[in-house]
Amino acid sequence: MTATATPASTESRVGLFNRRYALATAGSTSLVFLAAFEALAITTVMPTITADLDGRALYSLAFVATTATGVVGMVVSGAWADRRGPRLALLTAIGVFALGLAVAGTAPTMWVFVAGRLLQGLGAGGITVALYVLVAAVYPAALHPRIFGLFAAAWVVPSMVGPFVAGLVADAWSWHWVFLGVLILVAAATLVTVPVLRGALPTGDPGAARDGRRIAAAAVVAGGAVTAGLASDLADARGWLLAAVAVTAVVVTVRRLLPPDTFRARPGLPAAVLLSAAAGGTFFSTEVYLPLLLHDRYGLPSWLSGFTLTVGAISWATGSHVQGRLTGWTDAKVMRLGTLFLVAGAAAELLTALFTPHWVFVGAGWLLAGGGMGLIYPRVSTLVLAASVAGTQGFNTAAKNIADVVGGSLALAVTGLLFQSLAGFGAWWSFAGTLTLSTLLGGAAVLVARRV
């Protein structure tokens, strides 16, 4: 007796570059590529930028600014996409992101640079959510794990060339062109995406509520995260008090933007969203200090210190590819394995900071952490869409990404304050303190994963 394929199994065998999905796959993956290149480039050249603009005290704020305003971009884009579809939300977000690149690339002072980063975050947050809604509109559920795996794999090319090119441009020419050059990628990705957006996409749910309170809450969350980041400029008791107030305001307010019982890690969607926050906080609060560690402790040039980010990104993409082939594994099992890899990688960076072995150990640790993130993130995204019905995809996707960036923002703000506070005792204490906190956060991610 011959089995008859179900519609889901038939769809799962259709390639992402099948004629029906080719433009959508190429366009959306190009935008992920764009964000990946920018993210890796800025992390690589930040030591050079802060030295040139005399802004080392604002090192962490330059990252916090982007992730914090991303919350506002996500909420606005999610609500817009739920009502009208992803078309205008995506194009508007791309425009804001491009403006941010222009401002940062021409910045004469560190504060202007931070302003550009604020705009980049606003646009990048909107792009992320609009792309997820685009996936829900274009692809069948059976292809969601594969397209999300491809999104993560889109970090491979920029991870191989981005850190090297960014470091080389900064050392041999000017860091300004690292940002201005990415504008070319913005134009190229937009040209690829426009034909997809002109297609017959669902227009969303016009009856979806306009929740001005959610947008206001997002603004409070972004403001609180930026305020917490500003506390690192004080690096004393006032800074810790300011950070405590700001973090409390963010935690209280962000509840409105997340599914019920997220902070209780209720199994299912809430636990997955909380896991995104813990994993993102662990990874990004560790990653931003690795080029600085290699630059200050080992004296490596920018192009070589950026190689660590390349290793992590390639590992992330590899983990994403592997999880897409683990068809017999539940989402929860894959995510639990990923958190073990993640905390092992963070712990390896802590040990490197404590004992200063050969710098190659930094890359080895980030190989583990990147692989863990590659296992975790596509499965979280798959679970979020599976738990969403029409008209809620924007909200749930925004919630997942908000948790991700809020976790990263708060972790960056607190580790930045800790780094500056311990600087008076020496660089060893600064790196040891920040990486200890990141490793503890990784341990929390392991516990949350058991609740998914």
Order of alpha helices (4+ residues) and beta strands (2+ residues): alpha-alpha-alpha-alpha-alpha-alpha-alpha-alpha-alpha-alpha-alpha-alpha-alpha-alpha-alpha-alpha-alpha-alpha
